[in-house]
Amino acid sequence: MSNAGILVTGAAGFIGRSLVAALAADAAAQPVIAFDLRDVPLPERLPGVTYIAGDIRDPVLADHMQQHRPRCVVHLASVVAAGGDEQRDFEIDVKGTENVLRACLAADVAHLVVTSSGAAYGYHADNPVPLRESDALRGNEDFAYARHKRLVEELLADWRVKHPALRQTVFRPCTVLGPGTANQITAMFQRPLVLGLTGTTTPFSLVADSDVVAALVRAACGGPAGVFNLAGDGTLSLAQIAGKLGKPYLAIPPALLKGVLWLLNRLGLTKLGPQHVKFIQYRPVLDNALLKRGFGYVPLLDADAVFERYRKAKQA
């Protein structure tokens, strides 16, 4: 029996739900298998989609893959927000990805599509601007999210050498923003004033959730292999974002913010610590030329349009 269809991990997440819906509507993608730790309620399930509740860390994943034998696996499952348990986060992000790779190999999956992150480059003062796919991955050791993304990419690179028959398409998205996005980034925009740091413009590379989904569909339905930054054109600084929101902008010294986070962390009021200041201080700015010419996808929305779409939805 030849492999057919697409299995999506993290299928109940922010991007996963939209991707499953897009694939379910695409005849080239059939059948679609939606795999997630969360069980999708019956009223929310789409016709023609097989839903499986499971953990990507569980060896049983290989049994599911061998039963359904997808030709492509889109691996979205990961920890986006720090959960407070770094060992658990590591097991999900890194060990979970390793389990997905082994399951793909056992089921003769032909193509693996993975969402990594621009965070894999790390948050460093000397990062090239913009960052290209050939630049070094330096995900910070003291920032679990960036470290895990780097480790995942190192794992994927090792598998590309050892198992070349499993084609890989790896995306490194920048900040993904949609009309209903709510996360630690958008929390910065919801405060009475927008807080930034002195000594940096804090440029944000932005990409629309709809562009992420469109690129994933293209990849899963026969798109080219390779590693690609996933970003819209242009950037927006926090000062520009404040202006668009009609809010005051206040830039404070990084040392002051580190002290505040240290205190709040000690008091148990935040999971963030001083090491997370670099998350705002040294934003990775991603080049998207290879996405356009090598992968063949041109994002429909630039950074300004992505933010305006988000702003209008929030103010509606």
C-alpha positions, 0 to 999 in steps of 0.5 A, a space after each residue: 500500500 502506497 503512502 497517502 495523505 497528510 498527518 499534522 501534529 499540533 493540529 489543535 493549536 493556533 496554526 494547526 486548526 487553520 492548516 487542517 481546515 485548509 488541507 481538508 478543503 484541498 483535494 491534493 491533501 486527502 486524507 488528513 489526520 489531525 494529531 494533538 494532545 488535546 481532544 477536539 470536541 465532536 462539534 468542532 471536527 471537520 468532515 473527512 478529517 481523522 482526529 487522534 488525541 495523543 502525545 508526540 513523545 509517546 512511542 505509540 505515535 509510530 503505530 498511528 503513523 504505520 496505520 495511516 501511512 501518510 506521505 507527508 507529516 507536518 510537525 507543528 507541535 511544540 511549546 510556544 510559551 514557557 511552561 515553567 518546567 524546562 525539562 518537560 518543555 525540552 522533552 516535548 520540543 526536542 525529544 518529541 521531534 526525535 520521536 516524530 522523526 523515528 515514527 516517520 522513518 518506520 512508516 516510510 513517510 516521504 516528506 517532513 515539514 517542520 516549523 522551527 523559529 527565527 529564535 533558532 538564530 538566537 538573540 544576540 547584539 551581533 546578529 547579522 541584519 537581516 539574518 539569512 538561512 546560511 547564518 549560524 544558529 546560536 539559540 541562547 543557552 539561557 533562553 529555553 525556547 531559543 535553545 530548544 529550537 536550535 537543538 531541534 534544527 541540529 537534530 533535523 540537520 543530522 537526520 538530513 545526512 543520515 536519512 536523505 530519503 526523508 525529504 525535509 522542508 523547515 520553516 523559520 517563522 518570525 513573529 506570527 500575527 493574526 487577528 485573534 493572536 494572544 500571546 506574550 508578544 501581543 500582551 506588550 501591545 495591550 498595555 496602556 503604554 508600549 514599553 521598549 528599551 533604550 539603545 535599540 529600535 527593536 525591529 519586529 519581523 512579522 508574518 501573517 498567520 494566513 501566509 504561514 498556513 499558505 506556505 505550509 499547504 504548499 510545502 505539504 502538497 508537494 512543495 520543495 525541500 529546504 530551509 526557509 525563513 518565513 517572514 513578510 517584507 519590512 519590519 516595525 519598531 515598538 515605537 512605530 507600533 505604539 504610534 499605530 495603536 495611539 499609545 505612548 512609547 516609553 524606552 527604559 534602560 535594559 538594566 532596569 528591566 532586568 532588575 524588575 524581572 528579577 524581582 517579579 520572578 523572585 516574588 512569583 509574579 512572572 515566569 520571565 527572568 532577566 535573561 529574557 530581556 534579550 528577547 526584546 533587545 535583540 530581535 532577529 530580523 529575517 531575510 525572506 529572499 530564499 522563501 520567494 525565489 527558492 521555495 516559490 512563495 511570496 507573502 501576501 502581507 508585509 509587516 505594516 499590513 500584518 499589524 494593521 489587520 491585527 489592530 483593526 480586529 482588536 479595535 473592532 
